[in-house]
């Protein structure tokens, strides 16, 4: 059964109410944008995984689709198929994360905003509703996604400037900007973003020095640097791509137990993913090329161990069950990866188990330093 599109306003108001009740929408300007922008027009279909390991496409004009597109839910909007199988190419961010970031951006009527990661165009539409078309600029590496977004935005009355290119380069021909917002993850802050931001302007993005390791950071542009703090609540985006097509899946190192060192560890193997700051601290030693997952002898049963590996041939496998608070660890290759995570957990404990809000970042042309509490406080690590 198909729901009449005239009902979408009720759904949009319900979404705004839901976000307000969750504390993710607090300003009237952004509430007006959420209520006014027809998300279903910009996301006419989305993909949902099935229990068989395939994807099901859902039309947002149906009852199910319309309810979902106006809920606080991330939606997979584009897939790509390669040698590694079908992977996600693009998604529409969870609206609550969008509004949280837009409010943190602190835009004013006269501001010009660069968005890195056009995607469906929904975030650009919210910005254009708030600021006007002429003050919103958006760039994405996928030409066909930009063209689709441009057409759909025009159909609902929005005409921001859209461009195709590597988002890491920014959009110099339209600079300077008062605000830069990136709906993608970067291992470090591209200096071009800093150069293209007005002094006193703001850059907001997801910093991930390794897979899953990091969170949102809000930086203020100063004459010689950009500096600011991580958001108190964890968030994650897909990685920024420099070329069209899906991101490459990091290669997995073969885990040869016949040449492994075996020991026990008191650290629960789920810790890096249940305490994301530990994973963040470990990433400075582990490096960018991390793969991880779960394994077991019988794929029809729940996994029995977690594993991590890096491209230098290092790997670790840790049992998910332990005896007497000790978990069995097997490690191979040139580095002992689980030892690096144990060290990160110990450091986090020694620092007093700080939350994200105590960490900050200073970006200069020469280096990018993560610090604790104050810019000249304890150095945590350096982004590369």
MARKOLVO-186284 format. One record per residue (C-alpha): residue number from 0; y negated, x negated, z negated; residue in one letter; chain. Coordinates in Angstrom, 1 decimal, decimal comma. Layout:
BEGIN
+-----+--------+--------+--------+---+---+
:   k :      v :      u :      w : r : c :
+-----+--------+--------+--------+---+---+
: NUM :      Y :      X :      Z : A : A :
...
+-----+--------+--------+--------+---+---+
***
This chain:
BEGIN
+-----+--------+--------+--------+---+---+
:   k :      v :      u :      w : r : c :
+-----+--------+--------+--------+---+---+
:   0 :    0,0 :    0,0 :    0,0 : X : A :
:   1 :   -3,5 :   -1,3 :    0,9 : X : A :
:   2 :   -6,5 :   -0,9 :   -1,3 : X : A :
:   3 :   -9,8 :    0,1 :    0,3 : X : A :
:   4 :  -12,1 :   -2,9 :    0,5 : X : A :
:   5 :  -14,8 :   -0,8 :   -1,1 : X : A :
:   6 :  -13,0 :   -1,3 :   -4,4 : X : A :
:   7 :  -13,6 :   -5,0 :   -4,4 : X : A :
:   8 :  -16,8 :   -4,7 :   -6,4 : X : A :
:   9 :  -15,0 :   -3,2 :   -9,3 : X : A :
:  10 :  -12,5 :   -6,1 :   -9,2 : X : A :
:  11 :  -15,3 :   -8,7 :   -9,0 : X : A :
:  12 :  -17,0 :   -7,1 :  -12,1 : X : A :
:  13 :  -13,7 :   -7,1 :  -13,9 : X : A :
:  14 :  -13,3 :  -10,8 :  -13,1 : X : A :
:  15 :  -16,8 :  -11,5 :  -14,4 : X : A :
:  16 :  -16,0 :   -9,6 :  -17,6 : X : A :
:  17 :  -12,7 :  -11,6 :  -18,0 : X : A :
:  18 :  -14,6 :  -14,9 :  -17,6 : X : A :
:  19 :  -17,3 :  -13,9 :  -20,1 : X : A :
:  20 :  -14,7 :  -12,9 :  -22,7 : X : A :
:  21 :  -12,9 :  -16,3 :  -22,2 : X : A :
:  22 :  -16,2 :  -18,1 :  -22,8 : X : A :
:  23 :  -16,2 :  -19,5 :  -19,2 : X : A :
:  24 :  -19,2 :  -17,5 :  -18,0 : X : A :
:  25 :  -22,4 :  -17,3 :  -20,1 : X : A :
:  26 :  -25,4 :  -17,1 :  -17,8 : X : A :
:  27 :  -26,6 :  -14,0 :  -15,9 : X : A :
:  28 :  -27,3 :  -15,9 :  -12,7 : X : A :
:  29 :  -23,7 :  -17,0 :  -12,3 : X : A :
:  30 :  -22,4 :  -13,6 :  -13,4 : X : A :
:  31 :  -24,5 :  -12,1 :  -10,6 : X : A :
:  32 :  -23,0 :  -14,5 :   -8,1 : X : A :
:  33 :  -19,4 :  -13,8 :   -9,2 : X : A :
:  34 :  -20,1 :  -10,0 :   -8,8 : X : A :
:  35 :  -21,8 :  -10,4 :   -5,5 : X : A :
:  36 :  -19,6 :  -12,8 :   -3,5 : X : A :
:  37 :  -16,5 :  -11,2 :   -1,9 : X : A :
:  38 :  -13,8 :  -13,8 :   -2,7 : X : A :
:  39 :  -11,2 :  -11,8 :   -0,8 : X : A :
:  40 :  -13,2 :  -12,3 :    2,4 : X : A :
:  41 :  -13,2 :  -16,1 :    1,9 : X : A :
:  42 :   -9,5 :  -16,1 :    0,8 : X : A :
:  43 :   -7,9 :  -13,4 :    3,0 : X : A :
:  44 :   -4,4 :  -14,8 :    2,3 : X : A :
:  45 :   -2,8 :  -17,2 :   -0,2 : X : A :
:  46 :    0,6 :  -18,7 :   -0,7 : X : A :
:  47 :    2,9 :  -18,2 :   -3,6 : X : A :
:  48 :    6,0 :  -20,3 :   -4,4 : X : A :
:  49 :    9,3 :  -18,5 :   -4,5 : X : A :
:  50 :   12,4 :  -19,2 :   -6,6 : X : A :
:  51 :   14,2 :  -20,4 :   -3,4 : X : A :
:  52 :   11,7 :  -23,3 :   -3,0 : X : A :
:  53 :    9,8 :  -21,7 :   -0,1 : X : A :
:  54 :    6,3 :  -20,1 :    0,1 : X : A :
:  55 :    5,4 :  -16,5 :    0,4 : X : A :
:  56 :    2,1 :  -15,5 :    2,1 : X : A :
:  57 :    0,2 :  -12,7 :    0,4 : X : A :
:  58 :   -2,6 :  -10,6 :    2,0 : X : A :
:  59 :   -5,6 :  -10,2 :   -0,4 : X : A :
:  60 :   -6,3 :   -6,7 :    1,1 : X : A :
:  61 :   -3,1 :   -5,4 :   -0,6 : X : A :
:  62 :   -3,1 :   -4,1 :   -4,2 : X : A :
:  63 :   -1,3 :   -7,2 :   -5,4 : X : A :
:  64 :   -3,5 :   -9,5 :   -3,4 : X : A :
:  65 :   -6,8 :   -8,0 :   -4,4 : X : A :
:  66 :   -5,9 :   -8,0 :   -8,1 : X : A :
:  67 :   -4,9 :  -11,6 :   -7,9 : X : A :
:  68 :   -7,8 :  -12,9 :   -5,8 : X : A :
:  69 :  -10,2 :  -11,4 :   -8,5 : X : A :
:  70 :   -8,4 :  -12,9 :  -11,4 : X : A :
:  71 :   -8,8 :  -16,3 :  -13,1 : X : A :
:  72 :   -6,1 :  -17,9 :  -11,0 : X : A :
:  73 :   -6,0 :  -20,9 :   -8,7 : X : A :
:  74 :   -4,8 :  -19,9 :   -5,3 : X : A :
:  75 :   -2,9 :  -22,1 :   -2,8 : X : A :
:  76 :   -4,7 :  -21,4 :    0,5 : X : A :
:  77 :   -3,4 :  -24,0 :    3,0 : X : A :
:  78 :   -0,1 :  -25,9 :    3,4 : X : A :
:  79 :    1,0 :  -28,8 :    5,5 : X : A :
:  80 :    4,5 :  -29,9 :    6,5 : X : A :
:  81 :    5,5 :  -33,5 :    6,9 : X : A :
:  82 :    8,4 :  -35,9 :    6,2 : X : A :
:  83 :    8,2 :  -35,1 :    2,5 : X : A :
:  84 :    8,4 :  -31,4 :    3,2 : X : A :
:  85 :    5,8 :  -28,7 :    2,7 : X : A :
:  86 :    2,9 :  -29,7 :    0,4 : X : A :
:  87 :   -0,4 :  -28,1 :   -0,6 : X : A :
:  88 :   -3,3 :  -29,1 :    1,6 : X : A :
:  89 :   -6,0 :  -26,9 :    0,0 : X : A :
:  90 :   -6,5 :  -24,4 :   -2,8 : X : A :
:  91 :   -9,2 :  -22,2 :   -4,2 : X : A :
:  92 :  -10,0 :  -23,4 :   -7,7 : X : A :
:  93 :   -9,5 :  -21,2 :  -10,7 : X : A :
:  94 :  -12,8 :  -19,2 :  -11,0 : X : A :
:  95 :  -13,1 :  -20,0 :  -14,7 : X : A :
:  96 :  -13,1 :  -23,7 :  -13,9 : X : A :
:  97 :  -15,7 :  -23,1 :  -11,1 : X : A :
:  98 :  -18,1 :  -21,2 :  -13,4 : X : A :
:  99 :  -17,6 :  -23,8 :  -16,2 : X : A :
: 100 :  -18,6 :  -26,6 :  -13,7 : X : A :
: 101 :  -21,4 :  -24,6 :  -12,2 : X : A :
: 102 :  -22,9 :  -23,9 :  -15,6 : X : A :
: 103 :  -22,5 :  -27,6 :  -16,6 : X : A :
: 104 :  -24,3 :  -28,6 :  -13,4 : X : A :
: 105 :  -27,4 :  -26,9 :  -14,8 : X : A :
: 106 :  -29,0 :  -26,0 :  -11,5 : X : A :
: 107 :  -32,6 :  -24,7 :  -11,2 : X : A :
: 108 :  -34,1 :  -22,7 :   -8,4 : X : A :
: 109 :  -35,6 :  -25,6 :   -6,5 : X : A :
: 110 :  -32,5 :  -27,8 :   -6,6 : X : A :
: 111 :  -30,6 :  -29,1 :   -3,6 : X : A :
: 112 :  -26,9 :  -29,4 :   -4,2 : X : A :
: 113 :  -24,2 :  -31,4 :   -2,4 : X : A :
: 114 :  -20,6 :  -30,0 :   -2,8 : X : A :
: 115 :  -17,8 :  -32,4 :   -1,9 : X : A :
: 116 :  -14,7 :  -30,3 :   -1,0 : X : A :
: 117 :  -15,6 :  -27,2 :    1,0 : X : A :
: 118 :  -12,1 :  -25,7 :    0,9 : X : A :
: 119 :  -12,4 :  -21,9 :    1,4 : X : A :
: 120 :  -16,1 :  -21,9 :    1,0 : X : A :
: 121 :  -16,1 :  -19,7 :   -2,1 : X : A :
: 122 :  -17,8 :  -22,2 :   -4,3 : X : A :
: 123 :  -20,4 :  -22,9 :   -1,6 : X : A :
: 124 :  -21,0 :  -19,1 :   -1,4 : X : A :
: 125 :  -21,6 :  -18,9 :   -5,2 : X : A :
: 126 :  -24,1 :  -21,8 :   -4,8 : X : A :
: 127 :  -25,8 :  -20,2 :   -1,8 : X : A :
: 128 :  -26,1 :  -16,9 :   -3,6 : X : A :
: 129 :  -27,8 :  -18,7 :   -6,6 : X : A :
: 130 :  -30,0 :  -21,1 :   -4,6 : X : A :
: 131 :  -30,3 :  -19,9 :   -1,0 : X : A :
: 132 :  -28,5 :  -21,3 :    2,1 : X : A :
: 133 :  -31,1 :  -24,0 :    2,7 : X : A :
: 134 :  -30,4 :  -25,7 :   -0,6 : X : A :
: 135 :  -26,6 :  -25,9 :   -0,3 : X : A :
: 136 :  -24,7 :  -28,6 :    1,5 : X : A :
: 137 :  -20,9 :  -29,0 :    1,6 : X : A :
: 138 :  -18,6 :  -31,5 :    3,2 : X : A :
: 139 :  -14,8 :  -31,6 :    3,7 : X : A :
: 140 :  -12,5 :  -33,9 :    5,5 : X : A :
: 141 :  -10,5 :  -31,1 :    7,2 : X : A :
: 142 :  -12,2 :  -30,0 :   10,4 : X : A :
: 143 :  -10,3 :  -26,7 :   10,8 : X : A :
: 144 :  -10,9 :  -25,7 :    7,2 : X : A :
: 145 :  -14,6 :  -26,3 :    7,6 : X : A :
: 146 :  -14,7 :  -24,2 :   10,7 : X : A :
: 147 :  -12,8 :  -21,4 :    9,1 : X : A :
: 148 :  -15,0 :  -21,5 :    6,0 : X : A :
: 149 :  -18,2 :  -21,5 :    8,2 : X : A :
: 150 :  -17,1 :  -18,4 :   10,1 : X : A :
: 151 :  -16,0 :  -16,5 :    7,0 : X : A :
: 152 :  -19,2 :  -17,4 :    5,1 : X : A :
: 153 :  -21,3 :  -16,2 :    8,0 : X : A :
: 154 :  -19,4 :  -13,0 :    8,1 : X : A :
: 155 :  -20,4 :  -12,2 :    4,5 : X : A :
: 156 :  -24,0 :  -13,4 :    5,0 : X : A :
: 157 :  -24,0 :  -17,0 :    3,8 : X : A :
: 158 :  -25,1 :  -20,0 :    5,9 : X : A :
: 159 :  -25,1 :  -23,2 :    3,9 : X : A :
: 160 :  -24,9 :  -26,5 :    5,7 : X : A :
: 161 :  -21,3 :  -27,5 :    6,2 : X : A :
: 162 :  -20,2 :  -30,9 :    7,5 : X : A :
: 163 :  -16,9 :  -32,6 :    8,4 : X : A :
: 164 :  -16,3 :  -36,1 :    7,1 : X : A :
: 165 :  -15,1 :  -38,3 :    4,3 : X : A :
: 166 :  -16,6 :  -36,8 :    1,1 : X : A :
: 167 :  -16,7 :  -40,3 :   -0,5 : X : A :
: 168 :  -19,6 :  -41,1 :    1,8 : X : A :
: 169 :  -21,6 :  -38,2 :    0,7 : X : A :
: 170 :  -24,1 :  -36,7 :    3,2 : X : A :
: 171 :  -26,8 :  -39,3 :    3,6 : X : A :
: 172 :  -28,6 :  -37,4 :    6,4 : X : A :
: 173 :  -29,4 :  -34,6 :    4,0 : X : A :
: 174 :  -30,1 :  -36,6 :    0,9 : X : A :
: 175 :  -31,5 :  -36,9 :   -1,7 : X : A :
: 176 :  -29,8 :  -34,2 :   -3,8 : X : A :
: 177 :  -30,6 :  -32,9 :   -7,3 : X : A :
: 178 :  -27,0 :  -32,2 :   -8,0 : X : A :
: 179 :  -23,6 :  -33,4 :   -6,6 : X : A :
: 180 :  -20,5 :  -31,4 :   -7,5 : X : A :
: 181 :  -17,0 :  -32,6 :   -6,3 : X : A :
: 182 :  -14,1 :  -30,1 :   -6,4 : X : A :
: 183 :  -11,7 :  -33,0 :   -5,9 : X : A :
: 184 :  -10,4 :  -36,0 :   -8,0 : X : A :
: 185 :  -11,6 :  -39,5 :   -7,4 : X : A :
: 186 :  -10,3 :  -42,8 :   -8,9 : X : A :
: 187 :  -13,8 :  -44,0 :   -9,4 : X : A :
: 188 :  -17,3 :  -42,7 :   -8,6 : X : A :
: 189 :  -18,4 :  -43,5 :   -5,0 : X : A :
: 190 :  -21,7 :  -45,4 :   -5,3 : X : A :
: 191 :  -23,0 :  -43,4 :   -2,3 : X : A :
: 192 :  -23,0 :  -40,3 :   -4,5 : X : A :
: 193 :  -25,3 :  -42,1 :   -7,0 : X : A :
: 194 :  -27,6 :  -43,4 :   -4,3 : X : A :
: 195 :  -27,9 :  -39,9 :   -2,8 : X : A :
: 196 :  -28,8 :  -38,3 :   -6,1 : X : A :
: 197 :  -32,4 :  -38,1 :   -7,3 : X : A :
: 198 :  -33,2 :  -40,0 :  -10,5 : X : A :
: 199 :  -32,6 :  -37,5 :  -13,3 : X : A :
: 200 :  -30,1 :  -35,7 :  -11,1 : X : A :
: 201 :  -26,5 :  -34,9 :  -12,1 : X : A :
: 202 :  -23,1 :  -35,8 :  -10,6 : X : A :
: 203 :  -20,1 :  -33,7 :  -11,8 : X : A :
: 204 :  -16,6 :  -34,6 :  -10,7 : X : A :
: 205 :  -13,0 :  -35,1 :  -11,7 : X : A :
: 206 :  -12,2 :  -38,8 :  -12,4 : X : A :
: 207 :   -8,6 :  -39,7 :  -12,1 : X : A :
: 208 :   -7,9 :  -43,5 :  -12,1 : X : A :
: 209 :   -4,2 :  -42,6 :  -11,6 : X : A :
: 210 :   -2,2 :  -39,5 :  -10,9 : X : A :
: 211 :   -3,1 :  -36,9 :  -13,5 : X : A :
: 212 :   -4,9 :  -39,4 :  -15,7 : X : A :
: 213 :   -8,5 :  -38,4 :  -16,3 : X : A :
: 214 :  -10,7 :  -35,3 :  -16,4 : X : A :
: 215 :  -14,2 :  -34,0 :  -15,6 : X : A :
: 216 :  -17,2 :  -36,3 :  -16,1 : X : A :
: 217 :  -20,9 :  -35,3 :  -16,0 : X : A :
: 218 :  -23,2 :  -38,2 :  -15,1 : X : A :
: 219 :  -27,0 :  -38,4 :  -15,0 : X : A :
: 220 :  -28,6 :  -40,6 :  -12,4 : X : A :
: 221 :  -30,9 :  -43,3 :  -13,8 : X : A :
: 222 :  -32,7 :  -46,0 :  -11,7 : X : A :
: 223 :  -30,0 :  -48,6 :  -11,9 : X : A :
: 224 :  -26,9 :  -46,6 :  -12,9 : X : A :
: 225 :  -25,3 :  -43,2 :  -13,5 : X : A :
: 226 :  -24,1 :  -42,5 :  -17,0 : X : A :
: 227 :  -22,6 :  -39,6 :  -19,0 : X : A :
: 228 :  -19,6 :  -38,1 :  -20,8 : X : A :
: 229 :  -16,3 :  -36,6 :  -20,1 : X : A :
: 230 :  -16,0 :  -32,8 :  -20,5 : X : A :
: 231 :  -14,4 :  -31,8 :  -23,8 : X : A :
: 232 :  -11,7 :  -29,7 :  -22,0 : X : A :
: 233 :   -9,2 :  -31,2 :  -19,6 : X : A :
: 234 :   -9,4 :  -30,2 :  -15,9 : X : A :
: 235 :   -7,6 :  -31,3 :  -12,8 : X : A :
: 236 :   -8,2 :  -31,2 :   -9,0 : X : A :
: 237 :   -6,4 :  -32,3 :   -5,9 : X : A :
: 238 :   -7,3 :  -35,9 :   -4,9 : X : A :
: 239 :  -10,1 :  -36,6 :   -2,5 : X : A :
: 240 :   -8,7 :  -37,4 :    1,0 : X : A :
: 241 :  -10,4 :  -39,9 :    3,3 : X : A :
: 242 :   -8,6 :  -38,6 :    6,4 : X : A :
: 243 :   -7,4 :  -35,2 :    7,5 : X : A :
: 244 :   -3,9 :  -34,2 :    6,5 : X : A :
: 245 :   -2,0 :  -34,0 :    3,2 : X : A :
: 246 :   -2,1 :  -36,8 :    0,6 : X : A :
: 247 :    0,8 :  -39,3 :    0,8 : X : A :
: 248 :    3,4 :  -38,9 :   -2,0 : X : A :
: 249 :    3,7 :  -42,2 :   -3,9 : X : A :
: 250 :    6,9 :  -44,0 :   -3,2 : X : A :
: 251 :    9,5 :  -43,9 :   -5,9 : X : A :
: 252 :   11,1 :  -47,1 :   -7,1 : X : A :
: 253 :   14,9 :  -47,1 :   -7,3 : X : A :
: 254 :   16,1 :  -47,2 :  -10,9 : X : A :
: 255 :   18,9 :  -49,6 :  -11,0 : X : A :
: 256 :   20,5 :  -49,3 :  -14,5 : X : A :
: 257 :   22,8 :  -52,2 :  -13,9 : X : A :
: 258 :   19,8 :  -54,5 :  -14,2 : X : A :
: 259 :   17,9 :  -52,6 :  -16,9 : X : A :
: 260 :   16,9 :  -53,5 :  -20,4 : X : A :
: 261 :   17,9 :  -50,8 :  -22,9 : X : A :
: 262 :   16,3 :  -50,0 :  -26,2 : X : A :
: 263 :   15,1 :  -47,1 :  -28,3 : X : A :
: 264 :   11,6 :  -45,7 :  -28,9 : X : A :
: 265 :   10,1 :  -43,4 :  -31,5 : X : A :
: 266 :    7,6 :  -42,0 :  -28,9 : X : A :
: 267 :    8,6 :  -38,6 :  -27,5 : X : A :
: 268 :    8,9 :  -38,9 :  -23,7 : X : A :
: 269 :    6,8 :  -35,8 :  -23,3 : X : A :
: 270 :    3,8 :  -37,4 :  -25,0 : X : A :
: 271 :    2,0 :  -38,7 :  -21,9 : X : A :
: 272 :    1,8 :  -35,1 :  -20,6 : X : A :
: 273 :    1,3 :  -33,3 :  -23,8 : X : A :
: 274 :   -1,4 :  -35,7 :  -24,9 : X : A :
: 275 :   -3,3 :  -36,3 :  -21,6 : X : A :
: 276 :   -5,6 :  -38,9 :  -23,2 : X : A :
: 277 :   -2,6 :  -41,1 :  -23,9 : X : A :
: 278 :   -1,8 :  -41,0 :  -20,2 : X : A :
: 279 :   -5,4 :  -41,7 :  -19,3 : X : A :
: 280 :   -5,5 :  -44,8 :  -21,6 : X : A :
: 281 :   -2,2 :  -46,0 :  -20,2 : X : A :
: 282 :   -3,4 :  -45,7 :  -16,6 : X : A :
: 283 :   -5,7 :  -48,7 :  -17,0 : X : A :
: 284 :   -2,5 :  -50,8 :  -17,5 : X : A :
: 285 :   -0,2 :  -48,9 :  -15,3 : X : A :
: 286 :   -2,4 :  -48,9 :  -12,2 : X : A :
: 287 :   -2,9 :  -46,2 :   -9,5 : X : A :
: 288 :    0,5 :  -46,2 :   -7,9 : X : A :
: 289 :    2,3 :  -44,2 :  -10,5 : X : A :
: 290 :    5,1 :  -41,7 :   -9,8 : X : A :
: 291 :    6,8 :  -39,7 :  -12,5 : X : A :
: 292 :    9,2 :  -36,8 :  -12,9 : X : A :
: 293 :   12,3 :  -35,5 :  -14,6 : X : A :
: 294 :   15,9 :  -36,3 :  -13,8 : X : A :
: 295 :   19,5 :  -35,5 :  -14,8 : X : A :
: 296 :   23,1 :  -35,9 :  -13,6 : X : A :
: 297 :   23,5 :  -32,2 :  -12,8 : X : A :
: 298 :   20,7 :  -30,6 :  -10,8 : X : A :
: 299 :   21,9 :  -27,2 :  -11,7 : X : A :
: 300 :   21,2 :  -27,9 :  -15,4 : X : A :
: 301 :   17,9 :  -28,7 :  -17,2 : X : A :
: 302 :   16,8 :  -32,4 :  -16,9 : X : A :
: 303 :   18,0 :  -34,9 :  -19,5 : X : A :
: 304 :   15,4 :  -37,6 :  -19,0 : X : A :
: 305 :   11,9 :  -38,3 :  -17,8 : X : A :
: 306 :   11,0 :  -41,3 :  -15,5 : X : A :
: 307 :    8,0 :  -43,2 :  -14,3 : X : A :
: 308 :    7,7 :  -45,9 :  -11,7 : X : A :
: 309 :    5,1 :  -48,0 :   -9,9 : X : A :
: 310 :    5,1 :  -49,7 :   -6,5 : X : A :
: 311 :    5,6 :  -53,1 :   -7,9 : X : A :
: 312 :    9,2 :  -52,2 :   -8,6 : X : A :
: 313 :    8,7 :  -51,4 :  -12,3 : X : A :
: 314 :   10,4 :  -48,3 :  -13,7 : X : A :
: 315 :   11,3 :  -46,6 :  -17,0 : X : A :
: 316 :   13,7 :  -43,7 :  -17,8 : X : A :
: 317 :   13,5 :  -42,1 :  -21,2 : X : A :
: 318 :   16,0 :  -39,5 :  -22,6 : X : A :
: 319 :   14,5 :  -36,2 :  -23,6 : X : A :
: 320 :   16,7 :  -35,8 :  -26,6 : X : A :
: 321 :   16,9 :  -38,4 :  -29,4 : X : A :
: 322 :   18,7 :  -39,1 :  -32,7 : X : A :
: 323 :   16,8 :  -39,8 :  -35,9 : X : A :
: 324 :   13,5 :  -39,6 :  -34,0 : X : A :
: 325 :   14,5 :  -42,3 :  -31,6 : X : A :
: 326 :   14,8 :  -41,9 :  -27,8 : X : A :
: 327 :   16,9 :  -44,1 :  -25,5 : X : A :
: 328 :   14,8 :  -46,1 :  -23,0 : X : A :
: 329 :   15,9 :  -48,0 :  -19,9 : X : A :
: 330 :   13,4 :  -50,2 :  -18,2 : X : A :
: 331 :   13,5 :  -52,4 :  -15,1 : X : A :
: 332 :   11,3 :  -54,4 :  -12,7 : X : A :
: 333 :    8,6 :  -56,9 :  -13,5 : X : A :
: 334 :    6,8 :  -54,7 :  -16,1 : X : A :
: 335 :    8,0 :  -52,6 :  -19,0 : X : A :
: 336 :    6,2 :  -49,4 :  -18,3 : X : A :
: 337 :    7,2 :  -47,4 :  -21,3 : X : A :
: 338 :    6,0 :  -50,2 :  -23,5 : X : A :
: 339 :    2,6 :  -49,8 :  -21,8 : X : A :
: 340 :    2,6 :  -46,1 :  -22,7 : X : A :
: 341 :    3,6 :  -46,9 :  -26,3 : X : A :
: 342 :    0,7 :  -49,4 :  -26,5 : X : A :
: 343 :   -1,7 :  -46,7 :  -25,2 : X : A :
: 344 :   -0,4 :  -44,2 :  -27,7 : X : A :
: 345 :   -0,9 :  -46,7 :  -30,5 : X : A :
: 346 :   -4,4 :  -47,5 :  -29,3 : X : A :
: 347 :   -5,3 :  -43,8 :  -29,2 : X : A :
: 348 :   -4,0 :  -43,5 :  -32,8 : X : A :
: 349 :   -6,0 :  -46,5 :  -33,9 : X : A :
: 350 :   -9,1 :  -45,0 :  -32,4 : X : A :
: 351 :   -8,6 :  -41,9 :  -34,5 : X : A :
: 352 :   -7,0 :  -39,7 :  -31,8 : X : A :
: 353 :  -10,3 :  -39,0 :  -30,1 : X : A :
: 354 :  -10,7 :  -36,0 :  -27,8 : X : A :
: 355 :  -12,2 :  -36,1 :  -24,3 : X : A :
: 356 :  -15,7 :  -35,4 :  -25,4 : X : A :
: 357 :  -15,9 :  -38,8 :  -27,2 : X : A :
: 358 :  -15,3 :  -40,7 :  -23,9 : X : A :
: 359 :  -18,0 :  -41,7 :  -21,5 : X : A :
: 360 :  -18,6 :  -43,5 :  -18,2 : X : A :
: 361 :  -21,3 :  -45,9 :  -17,0 : X : A :
: 362 :  -21,4 :  -46,5 :  -13,2 : X : A :
: 363 :  -23,4 :  -49,4 :  -11,6 : X : A :
: 364 :  -23,0 :  -51,0 :   -8,1 : X : A :
: 365 :  -20,9 :  -53,7 :   -9,8 : X : A :
: 366 :  -18,6 :  -52,0 :  -12,2 : X : A :
: 367 :  -17,6 :  -48,7 :  -13,8 : X : A :
: 368 :  -16,9 :  -48,8 :  -17,5 : X : A :
: 369 :  -15,3 :  -46,2 :  -19,7 : X : A :
: 370 :  -16,5 :  -46,3 :  -23,3 : X : A :
: 371 :  -16,0 :  -44,5 :  -26,6 : X : A :
: 372 :  -18,8 :  -42,6 :  -28,4 : X : A :
: 373 :  -21,8 :  -44,7 :  -27,0 : X : A :
: 374 :  -22,4 :  -46,7 :  -23,8 : X : A :
: 375 :  -22,4 :  -49,9 :  -25,8 : X : A :
: 376 :  -19,6 :  -48,8 :  -28,0 : X : A :
: 377 :  -15,9 :  -49,8 :  -27,7 : X : A :
: 378 :  -14,9 :  -50,5 :  -24,1 : X : A :
: 379 :  -11,9 :  -48,5 :  -23,1 : X : A :
: 380 :  -11,2 :  -49,7 :  -19,5 : X : A :
: 381 :  -12,7 :  -50,3 :  -16,1 : X : A :
: 382 :  -12,3 :  -48,0 :  -13,0 : X : A :
: 383 :  -11,6 :  -49,8 :   -9,7 : X : A :
+-----+--------+--------+--------+---+---+
***
